[in-house]
Amino acid sequence: MGKHEKKLTQAECEALLNDHVIGTLSLTDGERPYAIQLEYLYHQGALYMGTYLTGRKIDYMKQNDRAVFTVFDDRHGHPEMIKKNIPCRSVMVEGRIGTIHKKEFTNRKGKTKTYRLLRFEIEDMGSWQCSRDVCTLVVGMDPKKTLMEWVEEAKQAGNPT
């Protein structure tokens, strides 16, 4: 871990998973990565997600059931975190994902569609929490501007940008 990182406790990880509704599911077909935001439920140590019957994520899952799911809290757009001194933090879980159930739903227009219920079996859970004393947002630093200045500096140094 870097000097500005610390792990969350198991209880803090589970609280973060319980508090959120949307996270990022990351998959690979062995050659290309794919990440998509999905609504989810954390229940009894597993994640549950609903999705369409077909699509890229289903194609990837058929080739490789290993996946990563991430949720995070960041201070960008959440000034209450700065006021309450809540640091940026994230939880990343690794495991296997698969379909456990299919169900038909009828939308408001009367069209019926079949969806899949996915179960993500958590095998490993990691976390990160910023422990910096001074947050770039607190001191008024613009991350995009700072990164662009860094890109320009790299370009002047002859590095590929």
C-alpha positions in Angstrom: 0.0 0.0 0.0 1.1 3.5 -0.7 1.7 6.1 2.0 -1.7 7.7 1.4 -3.7 4.5 1.6 -5.3 2.4 4.4 -7.6 -0.5 4.4 -11.2 -0.4 5.5 -12.4 -2.9 8.1 -14.6 -5.8 7.1 -17.6 -4.0 8.7 -16.8 -0.7 6.8 -16.5 -2.7 3.5 -19.9 -4.3 4.1 -21.4 -0.9 5.0 -20.1 0.6 1.8 -21.5 -2.3 -0.2 -24.9 -2.0 1.6 -25.1 1.8 1.3 -24.7 1.9 -2.5 -27.1 0.9 -5.3 -24.8 1.2 -8.3 -21.3 -0.2 -8.8 -19.0 -1.1 -11.7 -18.8 -4.7 -13.0 -15.6 -5.5 -14.8 -15.2 -8.5 -17.0 -12.9 -9.9 -19.7 -13.2 -12.3 -22.5 -9.5 -13.1 -22.2 -8.5 -10.4 -24.6 -10.6 -7.3 -24.1 -11.7 -5.8 -20.8 -15.3 -4.6 -20.3 -16.7 -2.5 -17.5 -20.3 -1.4 -16.9 -22.2 0.3 -14.1 -25.1 -1.8 -12.7 -27.6 -1.6 -10.0 -27.0 -4.3 -7.4 -28.0 -5.7 -4.0 -25.5 -6.9 -1.4 -27.1 -9.7 0.5 -25.7 -12.5 2.7 -22.1 -12.1 1.3 -23.0 -12.1 -2.4 -24.0 -9.5 -5.0 -27.1 -9.7 -7.1 -27.8 -7.8 -10.3 -30.5 -7.8 -12.9 -29.7 -7.5 -16.6 -31.0 -8.2 -20.1 -31.0 -11.8 -21.4 -28.4 -11.1 -24.0 -25.6 -8.6 -24.5 -21.8 -8.1 -24.3 -21.6 -8.8 -20.5 -23.4 -12.1 -21.0 -21.1 -13.1 -23.9 -18.1 -12.3 -21.7 -19.5 -14.2 -18.7 -20.0 -17.3 -20.9 -16.3 -17.2 -21.8 -14.9 -16.2 -18.4 -17.0 -16.2 -15.2 -14.3 -14.4 -13.2 -15.2 -10.8 -12.5 -14.4 -7.7 -10.4 -17.0 -5.4 -8.9 -16.2 -1.9 -7.4 -18.1 0.7 -5.4 -16.6 4.0 -4.2 -17.2 7.2 -2.4 -15.3 10.2 -3.7 -15.4 13.9 -2.7 -16.0 15.2 -6.2 -19.6 16.3 -6.2 -20.0 15.3 -2.6 -19.1 18.4 -0.5 -20.7 16.9 2.5 -17.8 14.4 2.6 -15.4 17.3 3.0 -17.4 19.0 5.6 -17.7 15.7 7.6 -14.1 14.9 7.0 -15.0 11.6 5.3 -12.1 10.4 3.1 -12.4 9.0 -0.4 -12.7 5.2 -0.2 -13.6 2.1 -2.3 -14.3 -1.6 -2.1 -13.3 -4.0 -4.8 -14.5 -7.6 -4.7 -13.3 -10.5 -6.9 -15.2 -13.6 -7.6 -17.4 -15.6 -10.0 -20.6 -14.4 -11.7 -23.4 -16.4 -13.3 -27.1 -16.5 -14.0 -29.3 -18.0 -11.3 -32.8 -17.1 -12.5 -34.7 -15.7 -15.5 -37.9 -13.7 -15.1 -40.3 -11.8 -17.4 -41.2 -8.2 -16.7 -43.8 -6.0 -18.4 -42.8 -2.4 -18.8 -45.2 0.6 -18.7 -45.9 0.3 -22.4 -47.0 -3.2 -22.0 -44.0 -4.8 -23.6 -42.7 -8.0 -21.9 -39.0 -8.8 -21.7 -37.0 -11.5 -20.1 -34.2 -10.6 -17.7 -31.5 -12.5 -15.9 -30.7 -12.4 -12.2 -27.0 -12.6 -11.8 -25.3 -13.8 -8.6 -21.7 -12.6 -7.9 -20.1 -15.0 -5.5 -17.4 -13.0 -3.6 -14.1 -14.8 -3.2 -11.9 -11.9 -2.1 -12.6 -8.4 -0.9 -10.2 -5.5 -0.9 -10.5 -1.9 0.0 -8.8 1.5 -0.1 -9.2 4.6 1.9 -7.3 7.8 1.4 -5.4 8.9 4.5 -4.0 12.2 3.1 -4.1 15.0 5.6 -4.9 17.5 2.9 -7.4 16.6 0.1 -6.8 18.4 -3.2 -10.4 19.5 -3.2 -10.1 21.0 0.3 -7.2 23.2 -0.8 -9.0 24.2 -4.0 -6.8 22.2 -6.4 -8.5 21.4 -9.8 -7.5 17.8 -10.6 -8.1 18.1 -14.3 -6.0 21.2 -14.6 -3.2 19.7 -12.5 -3.2 16.5 -14.6 -3.2 18.6 -17.9 -0.2 20.5 -16.6 1.5 17.2 -15.9 0.7 15.9 -19.4 2.2 19.1 -20.9 5.3 18.6 -18.7 5.6 15.0 -19.9 5.3 16.1 -23.5 8.0 18.8 -23.1 10.3 16.1 -21.6 9.8 14.1 -24.8 7.6 11.4 -23.3 4.7 10.0 -25.5 1.4 11.6 -24.6 
